[in-house]
Amino acid sequence: MTNPSAAPRDAILDVDIGNTRTKWRIGDAAGMSAGIDVPVLARAPQRVRIACVAAAKSDVAAQFQEAYGVAPEFAAAAPHAAGVTCGYPDPAGLGVDRWLAVIAAWNQARGPLLVIDLGTAATLDFVDGAGRHLGGYITPGLGLMPVALAHGTAGVRVAGDLGADLGPGDNTAQAVRRGAMTMLLDFIEASASRFEQQLAGVGTTVFLTGGDAALVAERLTRRTSLAPDLVLDGLSLALP
């Protein structure tokens, strides 16, 4: 039987299939696309490792098997992996993207940390200095908050980009955009501060990942580490 770990790095395709986009990396090449997408590669990989939260694994497996002639391997949350103990009594209930991001961050920081994934949903996950995942929070992401308002209220519709000013808006679009960003910023700052208080003042490394990470990072008052590929990084730890 062939040892999967013997495949060279540039022959292993790592894929992160989220709710709105697919990210991939093989060797030094990387890409991103909307929806579920099978990358077009110059040559078929020897291994395919996938983190999938957006579709049935059987459907995804069939697409990649047909494209490359390789059966993909799917990551899943586990009780323990790469120095981290899962905080869920039933690890199967933890999203694989959150789990992979946590174990990747832990293996970078090796100390107390907070992983914030800012995509369709905003997720916060906490890990203490012993590598114990302490659970987390899930809220709507920046894009989803205005959508929820539009569906649940009359006359609240939002268009346009968020500007630099986060003061109270003088029209509905501004009020919604700035309100969503301010809620998220304050939530992150307060959550990180409470976590550090629980740790008796021990400093915490804060990792930001996901599509809105850069937008949020520039508005936070605390120091953060932008890590856009945490889920891809975690695949090599979960499926070595």
Secondary structure, 3 states (H helix, E strand, C coil): CCCHHHCCHHHEEEEEECCCEEEEEECCEEEEEECCCCCCCCCCCCEEEEEECCCCHHHHHHHHHHHHCCCCEECCCCCEECCEECCCCCHHHCCHHHHHHHHHHHHHHCCCEEEEEECCEEEEEEECCCCEEEEEEEEECCCHHHHHHHHHCCCCCCCCCCCCCCCCCCCHHHHHHHHHHHHHHHHHHHHHHHHHHHCCCCCCEEEEECCCHHHHHCCCCCCCEECCCHHHHHHHHHCC
